Amino acid sequence: MDRSLFTTLLAYSFAMLLMYLLYAILAPFLAPLVWAGAIGVITLPLYEILLNRCKGCEITSSALLTLAVVLAVVLPLVALIFTISREAALVYQYLENATAGGSAVAFGDILQHPLLLPWLERVRGLTHLLNLELDLEAMLLPAVKNGIAVMLNYSTGIVKNFIGLLFKLVLMVITLFFIYKDGTRFMQRFWLVIAIRDGLRATVVETITRVLGAVMYGIVLTCLVQGVLGGVGFWAAGLPSPILFGALMAVCALIPVIGTALIWLPGALYLLMQGQTMHGLLLIAWCIVVVSGIDNVIRPLFISGRSKLHILVILLGVFGGILAFGITGVVAGPIILALALVFFEESRQEMAT
């Protein structure tokens, strides 16, 4: 083997090994690093304004803006997690007692409601023809209790791993501080190492900034829409403080899978247990079909419009990113696909010339 070829292969092998080890070290902290980067890029214009106000003092500007992010985002999120965890535990305990016969729950009255009774009779008739026994009252309460148990395990699992959560939040805050303080200089040095032409470099930076801004815009706007619709549902159902619960649903909409159900499901159960069957059922239908379902429609539309990417790319990026990386994939997925399209277009143009 040619000595120069061997040396090149050895260098590439060492580089690949180093990249793998770097990934292995940073993978456990990928989520806080990604979110710190996303927040840093989005709020960079605010940092530049603050830097001018502080007469060029980078440490003061970085500390003030980082503190603002902590007060506006981190602390309310931690408080919400603990509040939801406590309320979910109370609801689960109530249902546990109901299952054991410790308290009466109006599920029998729910099943006898004039709107439900004709449909249930048809179902019972069909199951009778099929020689199946269907005891809806015996099935309903355990199913609801299992749903609450999933929510309880999800929220209390975060609380039980509070030290890990706290460490990741602290890491995100520290990373955000240094993104403000040293991010511009780091990117300048980074681009000196990456050997690509200036035009492609500008396109990559512009694409990342545009798509990241669109993703964050889409996430925030979608959460606000879900919060407003959820608040309208609470108001129509006659539940107290619809504005407060709408705001809580807007925040909970950030949580994957269960999201707004952390707020509206206990409210609907409360209505059902109070005998307000119609209001409870309508609230459940409204929140499942409209509040939760609209997320899958308007978020890709919001992101696609501002990112100037095809909606199919955004759909694949968001849902594929979530499956691959969890909630971090909401940000990472569309950016990865957008960069892939940028380099594909660059390769196409080079082949055409």
Buried (B, 14 or more C-beta within 10 A) or exposed (E): EEEEEEEEEEEEEEEEEEEEEEEEEEEEBBBBBBBBBBBBBBBBEBBEEBBEEBEEEBEBBBBBBBEEBBEEBBEEBBEBBBEBBEBBBEBBEBBBEBBEEEEEBBBEEBBEBEEBEEEBEEEBEEEEEEEEEEEBEEEBBEEBBEBBBEBBEBBBEBBEEEEEBEEBBEBBBEBBBBBBBEBEEEEEEEBEEEEEEEEBEEBBEEBBEBBBBBBBBBBBBBBBBBBBBBBBBBBEBEBEEBEEBBBBBBBBBBBEEBBBBBBBBBBBBBBBBEEBBBBBBBBBEBBBEBBBEBBEEBBBBBBBBBBEBEEEBBBBBBBBBBEEBEBBBBBBBBBBBBBEBBEEEBEEEEEEE
